[in-house]
Amino acid sequence: MDEFNKIESLRTHLGQLRGDGESIAFVPTMGNLHQGHLELVRQARQLASVVVVSIYVNPTQFGEGEDFDDYPRTLQQDRNKLESVGADVLFTPSDAEIYPHGTGDRALLTRVEVPGISDQLCGSSRPGHFVGAATVVTKLLNIVQPKAALFGRKDYQQLLVIRRLVEELNLPVEVIGVPTWREQDGLAMSSRNRYLTSEEREQAPLLYQTLQWVSRQLEAGREDYIQIEQEGESRLQQAMFVVDYLSVMQPSLLPAQSGSRSLIVLAAANMGSTRLIDNCMVNLR
Ligand code: AMP
């Protein structure tokens, strides 16, 4: 695996590969890689002859008081995992490389904003998060210029934000959403799971179990969405979660409508100091 931390040297290398007729698939990450990330890399392998992975903990998508400083940074282990699944190129830029004018005053930075989709769910409780994520993904797509980029469906709202910016900014890349990779007990894999105490870890699968319970209510034909959301929330509260939201929506993230053929149930909740998110797609007859 070739590793670069400078944009210019990465571009030169990828330019040569493209000149040799290779195609590029790209997986952006913040590192501390788990099987979910590695699944994105495996799927990327099927799509292109060269797989590029980036590891960059992007400061501008973290709010004040969030876990930017504590976010797990495990570069050597990540390298080994990426080698084991056959990634070809690793990009590990510094903050100065990505933000040459610093991030001291975010209001002064050129940025990408995707209104509408970003303004609800995680966007309401994490102001500025999706601007930070959309901006860094746009930068990384411009740097790598892949034919395809892969993102997890676990971060469903983020996936929609990225699909929208790619469409509206006419970026020549195919965005691919990959299903959520889970632990055996159903907990969605996340770098943040390692913050959980053993007691919290035992409770954490109840997030997905509650989403599945809500899905079953919808499959049974219930359309009293607000009532179902409240029942789901109280199940989470009984399981020690502090709920940010549990929402039944259309897959476009517009409000759920009676008679919809498919819906998505999304939730974000804190278990202790750890924010967990998950979602579940529901197909109705
Ligand atoms: P992160 O390092 O958390 O920024 O995640 C990098 C990419 O991996 C994002 O596209 C995530 O949606 C995706 N991802 C994270 N967890 C999972 C998972 N459990 N299953 C599938 N994809 C995931």
Residues whose N, C-alpha, C, O or C-beta is under 5 A from the ligand:
A	BS01	AMP	P28 T29 M30 G31 G36 H37 L150 F151 G152 R153 K154 D155 V178 P179 T180 W181 A188 M189 S190
